[in-house]
């Protein structure tokens, strides 16, 4: 599924509001949400290379739905593995699967940092299911997003701000030694930047979903479900 590339900000809002209000209301099962995650991940990677984030927002929105329904990360990973849809027209590369899992986990961490409560389901259990390695890598950064959200300043954050925060912590000091961490490679920096973009967009998507629930008068958006997607690797997946 690919949404026609937006030409104006209003078109982007149309995509988000329409699809969130009319599609996500139907996605209350792990398998249904996994299918949207599968489709939107591939399309988001392609679209990011062109500078657009509306399909990435759809991936985040599907992740929010999984969180609000109390579905754990392992549950969603299993559903993604079982998903019959193959949007990329090939098996995803291991690093692409890792990136997708990271994005899903980062949305969960960010929602927890925002103290987001979307339903009576056990979203705390969902948040606690984030793998330890990802939690250790991103928890301090998503806390910045959560704190900004609580202060009404989430829109002021940027990927550059968060990257600078990580760069300012490039040394570890003990009582006897100071150790400089190895610099990130270009690939690692690109992956980190995309992951931080997911965190920053999560509060925005939550607010847009709230807006969509209050207004269903948005026009229909043209969708091309037969678009021929490129074969490996997914363009934009590992670009900053």
C-alpha positions in Angstrom: 0.0 0.0 0.0 1.4 3.4 -0.9 -0.1 6.8 -0.4 0.3 9.3 -3.1 3.3 11.5 -2.1 2.0 14.8 -0.5 2.5 18.0 -2.3 1.4 20.4 0.5 1.2 20.2 4.4 -2.6 20.0 4.1 -2.3 16.8 2.0 -0.1 15.3 4.7 -2.7 16.1 7.4 -5.4 14.6 5.2 -3.4 11.3 5.0 -2.9 11.1 8.7 -6.4 12.1 9.8 -8.3 10.1 7.3 -6.3 6.9 7.7 -6.1 7.1 11.5 -9.8 7.7 12.0 -11.1 5.2 9.5 -8.5 2.5 9.5 -7.0 2.2 13.0 -10.4 2.0 14.5 -10.6 -1.5 12.9 -7.2 -2.6 14.1 -7.7 -4.1 17.5 -6.0 -7.5 16.9 -2.2 -8.2 16.9 -2.4 -9.7 13.4 -4.3 -6.7 12.0 -1.9 -4.2 13.5 1.1 -6.3 12.4 -0.1 -6.1 8.8 -0.2 -2.3 8.9 3.2 -2.3 10.6 4.6 -4.5 7.8 3.2 -2.3 5.0 4.0 1.0 6.6 7.6 0.1 7.5 8.6 -0.5 4.0 6.8 2.5 2.6 8.1 4.7 5.4 11.7 3.7 4.6 11.1 4.6 0.9 9.4 7.8 1.7 12.0 9.0 4.2 14.5 9.1 1.4 12.4 11.8 -0.1 12.0 13.8 3.1 8.4 12.9 3.9 7.2 11.3 7.1 3.5 10.8 6.7 3.9 7.0 6.2 6.3 6.8 9.1 3.5 8.4 11.2 1.3 5.6 10.1 3.9 3.1 11.4 4.0 5.0 14.7 0.2 5.1 14.8 0.0 1.3 14.4 2.6 0.9 17.1 0.5 3.2 19.4 -2.5 0.9 18.7 -0.5 -2.1 19.7 0.7 -0.4 22.9 -2.8 0.8 23.8 -4.2 -2.7 23.4 -1.5 -4.1 25.7 0.2 -6.2 23.1 3.8 -7.0 24.1 6.8 -6.5 21.8 7.4 -10.3 21.5 3.7 -10.8 20.6 4.0 -8.2 17.8 7.3 -9.6 16.6 5.7 -13.0 16.3 2.8 -11.6 14.4 5.1 -9.8 12.1 7.0 -13.0 11.5 3.7 -14.8 10.7 2.4 -12.0 8.5 1.7 -13.2 4.9 1.9 -9.8 3.3 5.3 -9.1 1.6 5.3 -5.4 0.7 9.0 -5.4 -0.2 8.5 -8.2 -2.7 11.3 -10.1 -0.9 12.2 -11.2 2.6 13.4 -8.3 4.7 17.1 -8.3 5.5 18.1 -9.1 9.1 19.2 -5.5 9.7 15.8 -4.2 8.3 13.9 -6.5 10.7 16.1 -5.2 13.5 15.4 -1.6 12.5 11.6 -2.3 12.4 11.8 -3.9 15.9 13.8 -0.9 17.2 11.2 1.6 15.9 8.3 -0.4 17.5 10.2 -0.5 20.8 11.1 3.2 20.7 7.4 4.1 20.3 6.6 2.0 23.3 9.4 3.6 25.4 8.3 7.1 24.3 4.6 6.4 25.2 5.7 5.2 28.6 7.8 8.3 29.1 4.8 10.4 28.1 2.7 8.6 30.7 0.3 7.8 27.8 -2.8 5.9 28.8 -4.9 5.0 25.8 -7.2 2.2 27.1 -8.0 0.1 30.1 -5.6 -2.6 28.8 -2.3 -3.3 30.6 -0.1 -0.9 28.7 2.5 -1.0 31.5 3.1 -4.6 30.7 3.5 -3.6 27.1 6.0 -1.0 28.0 8.0 -3.4 30.2 8.3 -5.8 27.3 10.8 -3.6 25.5 14.1 -5.5 25.1 16.7 -4.5 27.7 19.3 -3.6 25.1 17.0 -1.1 23.4 15.8 0.3 26.7 19.4 1.0 27.9 20.3 2.6 24.6 17.3 4.9 24.2 15.6 5.4 27.6 17.4 8.6 28.5 16.7 10.1 25.1 13.0 9.2 25.1 12.8 10.6 28.6 13.7 14.0 27.1 10.8 13.6 24.7 8.4 12.6 27.5 9.5 15.5 29.6 9.1 17.9 26.7 5.6 16.5 26.1 4.6 16.9 29.7 5.7 20.6 29.5 3.8 21.1 26.2 7.2 21.6 24.4 7.4 18.4 22.3 7.1 20.3 19.1 10.3 22.2 19.9 12.5 19.1 20.0 14.6 18.1 17.0 16.6 15.1 15.9 19.7 17.4 16.0 19.0 18.3 19.6 18.9 14.7 20.7 21.9 13.7 18.6 23.8 16.6 20.3 22.8 15.2 23.7 24.3 11.8 22.8 27.4 13.4 21.4 27.9 15.4 24.7 28.1 12.0 26.5 30.9 10.5 24.6 33.1 9.8 27.6 32.6 7.7 30.7 34.4 8.7 33.9 35.2 6.6 36.9 37.2 7.6 40.0 40.4 6.5 38.3 40.0 6.6 34.6 38.2 8.5 31.8 37.3 6.4 28.8 36.3 7.9 25.4 33.6 5.9 23.6 34.3 4.9 20.1 32.8 7.3 17.6 29.7 6.1 15.7 30.0 5.1 12.1 27.9 6.8 9.5 25.5 3.9 9.4 25.1 3.9 13.2 24.5 7.7 13.1 21.9 7.3 10.4 20.1 4.5 12.3 20.2 6.6 15.5 18.9 9.7 13.7 15.9 7.7 12.2 15.1 6.2 15.6 15.2 9.6 17.3 12.8 10.9 14.6 10.4 8.1 15.5 10.6 9.2 19.2 10.0 12.9 18.3 7.1 12.1 16.1 5.3 9.9 18.6 3.7 12.7 20.6 2.7 14.4 17.4 1.0 11.2 16.1 -0.9 10.8 19.5 -2.2 14.3 19.2 -3.2 13.9 15.6 -5.1 10.7 16.4 -7.0 12.6 19.1 -7.8 15.3 16.6 -9.0 12.6 14.1 -11.3 11.0 16.6 -13.0 14.4 17.0 -13.4 15.2 13.3 -14.2 12.7 10.6 -15.0 15.1 7.8 -11.6 14.7 6.0 -11.8 13.9 2.3 -10.7 10.5 1.0 -7.1 10.1 -0.1 -6.1 8.3 -3.3 -4.3 5.1 -2.5 -2.4 2.9 -5.0 -2.2 -0.6 -3.6 -0.5 -2.1 -6.7 2.5 0.2 -6.8 5.6 -1.9 -7.8 7.9 -1.6 -4.8 11.7 -1.7 -5.2 13.7 -4.8 -4.4 16.6 -4.8 -1.9 17.7 -2.9 0.0 14.8 -0.7 1.0 15.8 2.8 -0.1 16.0 5.1 2.8 16.0 2.5 5.6 19.6 3.4 6.6 19.9 6.9 5.4 20.1 9.9 7.8 
